[in-house]
């Protein structure tokens, strides 16, 4: 609460009984004068509230003169009481003049007066039409995308610069944290990625064999499985699985720390939250996703071999011989090149959403969901951009 004071000769605040608030009233020639003195604070103004209300009831005055020169101490409660008196006479059409107020007293009275006299904003006659609501929603989403982009670039730039474990100095890397995250995000994901990829490879081979059998071109199911898995589906399905499994975990971990103010505690002790929390996870994703993609490719090809053997009577040896003709190194690298970029996208989006978590469990759930949805969406868009880029350069 803002307070103004005047000191007496001894330098102490005048707050004893001799300086309680007083109002001296005089009326002469249609001019009503009120001289205020003493201490006008929250603890003392109750003593003069009744007197102030009696003055407000007076009528017949053409001008109201308020003298504040002898007020020794005043806070917003005292300013509100004086402004209430002035406002009551203004409503009667009486001219109100203030004199003797200090600069700080003028600020107090002005602030209180603005709050008291502020008219409520007129509410619209009804909700905006659907077009305005749609445009507003689009505008809000654009601003959210801008904020997310800046936050992502901040995290990416800080990661490229180095670990920055300590704020502003050093590039210390914690290998234990990186290997721990590789174990959790990479090694721990091998069973589910292998199983999923094998099933997808078998489905692609089965559907391809069923359609190609009409043309007597069963052997080309090998080309279909090899090119589709190695160039597109292997890395894409692995990235989607990692976005749902590891991206959500990153958002939940960082978001929980944000809720418990552990991120602020890291800053207090001089550590960089990005270097401590985000950097090891990003490095682990960039290392783990290409390795998981290689495992997923082998698992999908194994599933395709089994399905081709069962549905097209193509033995594994013939499948492998045909695979050598159908693919080359460019086919393999076309998929592996995408993996680090997808890993960065998953990690950055998950970290940004984790840093945006508020103080409630509802906020944590919303941002975990947003992390997974945004990661999968951007990963699929990136895969399409890579496909167009490869087609443009003939790769």
C-alpha positions, 0 to 999 in steps of 0.5 A, spaced: 500 500 500 502 506 497 503 511 503 506 518 504 508 521 510 511 527 514 516 527 519 516 531 525 522 535 528 524 528 532 524 524 525 519 519 527 512 518 524 506 522 527 501 516 529 500 517 536 493 520 539 495 527 538 495 526 530 489 522 529 485 524 523 481 531 523 476 535 519 475 542 520 469 545 516 467 552 515 462 555 510 462 562 508 459 565 502 457 559 498 464 556 499 464 550 503 471 549 506 474 542 509 481 542 512 484 535 513 489 534 518 493 528 522 494 521 520 489 518 514 491 511 514 487 504 514 488 504 522 485 511 523 480 513 518 474 509 521 474 515 526 472 520 521 468 516 517 461 518 520 464 526 520 465 525 512 458 522 511 455 528 515 459 533 510 457 529 504 449 530 506 450 538 506 447 542 501 447 549 499 454 550 497 457 552 490 464 550 491 468 545 495 475 547 498 479 541 500 485 543 504 490 537 504 496 541 507 496 539 514 495 531 512 501 528 516 500 521 513 496 518 508 495 511 504 489 509 499 484 508 504 485 515 506 485 518 499 479 514 498 475 517 503 477 524 501 475 522 494 468 519 496 467 526 499 469 530 492 465 525 488 459 526 492 459 534 491 461 533 484 455 529 483 451 535 486 454 540 481 459 543 486 465 545 483 471 541 487 478 544 488 484 541 492 490 545 495 496 543 499 496 536 496 503 533 495 505 530 489 505 523 492 498 525 495 496 527 488 498 520 485 494 517 490 488 521 489 488 520 482 489 513 482 483 512 487 479 517 483 480 513 476 478 506 480 472 509 483 469 513 477 471 507 472 465 506 468 464 498 467 465 496 459 459 495 456 458 488 454 456 486 446 449 485 445 451 478 443 456 473 442 460 475 435 458 471 429 461 464 427 465 468 422 468 472 427 469 467 432 473 463 426 477 469 425 479 470 432 481 462 433 485 463 427 489 469 429 490 466 436 493 459 433 497 464 429 500 467 435 501 461 439 505 458 433 509 464 433 511 463 440 512 456 439 517 457 434 521 462 438 521 458 444 523 452 439 529 456 436 531 458 443 532 451 445 535 449 438 540 455 439 542 453 446 543 446 444 547 447 438 551 452 443 553 446 447 551 443 454 551 450 458 550 446 464 552 452 468 548 459 466 553 463 462 559 459 462 562 452 461 560 447 456 560 441 461 557 435 458 554 430 463 555 423 459 551 419 465 545 423 463 546 422 456 547 414 457 541 414 461 536 417 457 539 413 451 537 407 455 530 409 457 528 412 450 532 407 445 534 401 448 527 401 452 523 402 446 526 396 442 521 391 443 515 395 441 518 398 435 521 391 433 514 388 434 510 394 430 515 394 425 515 386 423 507 387 423 507 393 419 512 389 414 508 383 414 501 387 412 505 391 407 507 384 404 501 381 404 497 386 401 502 387 396 502 380 394 494 380 394 494 385 389 500 383 384 497 376 384 492 379 379 498 381 374 502 375 375 507 379 378 508 376 385 516 377 385 515 385 385 512 384 392 519 384 394 521 391 391 514 394 394 516 392 401 524 394 400 523 401 397 517 402 402 520 400 408 527 403 407 525 410 404 518 411 408 515 407 413 521 404 417 523 411 419 516 414 419 513 409 424 519 409 428 518 416 429 511 416 431 512 411 436 518 415 439 513 421 439 508 417 443 512 414 448 518 418 449 516 425 447 510 424 452 515 422 457 519 428 456 513 433 457 511 430 463 518 430 466 519 437 465 512 439 466 512 436 473 518 439 475 515 446 472 509 444 477 514 443 483 518 449 481 524 445 480 526 448 474 526 455 478 530 452 483 535 450 478 536 457 476 537 459 483 543 455 484 546 457 477 544 451 473 541 452 466 535 448 465 536 447 458 543 444 459 541 440 465 534 437 462 533 438 455 540 437 452 541 430 454 534 428 452 535 431 445 542 428 444 539 421 446 533 422 441 538 424 435 542 418 437 537 413 439 532 414 433 537 412 427 539 406 431 531 404 432 530 406 425 535 400 423 532 395 427 525 397 425 527 396 418 530 389 419 524 387 423 519 390 417 523 386 412 523 380 416 516 380 417 515 382 409 519 375 408 515 371 412 508 374 409 511 373 402 513 366 403 506 364 406 502 368 401 506 368 395 510 362 396 517 366 395 522 363 399 527 367 404 533 366 399 529 368 393 526 374 397 533 376 399 536 375 392 531 380 389 532 385 395 539 386 392 536 388 385 531 392 388 534 397 393 541 400 393 545 405 398 541 411 396 534 407 398 537 406 405 540 412 406 534 416 404 530 414 410 536 414 415 537 421 413 530 423 416 531 420 423 536 426 426 531 431 424 525 427 426 528 426 433 530 434 434 523 435 432 520 430 437 525 433 443 524 440 441 516 440 441 516 436 447 521 440 451 517 446 449 510 444 451 513 441 458 516 448 459 509 451 458 506 447 463 502 451 469 501 449 476 495 444 475 495 437 473 490 439 468 495 443 464 500 438 465 495 433 461 493 438 456 500 439 454 502 432 454 497 431 449 499 437 445 506 435 445 504 428 442 499 431 437 504 436 434 510 432 434 506 427 430 503 432 425 510 435 424 514 429 423 509 427 417 509 434 414 517 433 414 517 426 411 512 429 406 517 435 405 523 430 404 519 426 399 518 432 395 526 434 396 528 427 394 524 427 388 526 434 385 534 432 386 532 425 383 535 421 389 
